[in-house]
Structure formats: C-alpha cells, structure tokens
Amino acid sequence: MDERLQLLEKYNFWDGQFPDLELIRKEYVNPIADAMGNRLVKVLVGQRRSGKSYIMRQLMNFLVTEKKVNPRQLFYVNFEFAPFGFVRNADDLYGLYQLYKKEKQPEGKTYLFLDEIQNISECERVVNSLS
C-alpha cells in the first residue's frame, strides 16, 4: 500500500470513529455547517491555539452523525503534522487528493478539511480546482 495512503488512513476518520471532541461549539459549528451547501471555500481564521482545528473536527463529526455523510467523503490533512511534510506545494497536494479519490472512491460530494493550508506553496491554485 502507498505510504501516503497509509498516512491518510491514520489521520482521517474513515471508520467513523472520532476522538474526544470535548464541548461541541454549536455556536460555531451550526452556522458553518449551514453554509456548506455551496461550492464556496470556507476559511476558519483566528489566533493560534484558539480552537480552529477542534472546530474543524467537530464539523466533520457533525457531517457524519447529523447529516449522515459517509466518512469516506471527508478528506482531512493537517499540514502541521510532520508526516505530511512531503506535501510542499499545490502539485503535491493535488497528487495526494488524486490518490485518495482513486483508492477510496468516495461517492457524492467530497468535503475537504485542510488544516494549516497556508503552509503549502501556491495552495490557492489547487483548492478551487478540487472536486
């Protein structure tokens, strides 16, 4: 198995099992989830260590538990995790996404959750083209 796919399997929640999400911040999760019905990119901004990553994981959990989205439709990468250091630019990210699509063959809409995406060179070039 491709090592990149193994990493994705390790850090994604394709089995539907999420870590302890602590207090669900519905005042953030619900409005964001309501806005996810279109193709516009949603960006969470805020100070470091303010909980953006937790909100992101809570959104993924909400999609699976409340909206009944198949967990394989979620593509999650945290670019601060050292194992993903091989993803340095838009082409690397696109290749990783294509591997995911080929191997997991998610049906329906794919939800992208890209944590610390600003660490990826030319990220804006690829984010809007992923579908």
Salt bridges, closest charged atoms under 4 A:
ASP2 OD2 - ARG4 NH2 2.93
GLU9 OE2 - LYS104 NZ 2.57
GLU27 OE2 - ARG25 NE 3.03
GLU80 OE2 - ARG48 NH1 3.34
ASP91 OD1 - ARG125 NH2 3.12
GLU122 OE1 - ARG125 NE 3.43
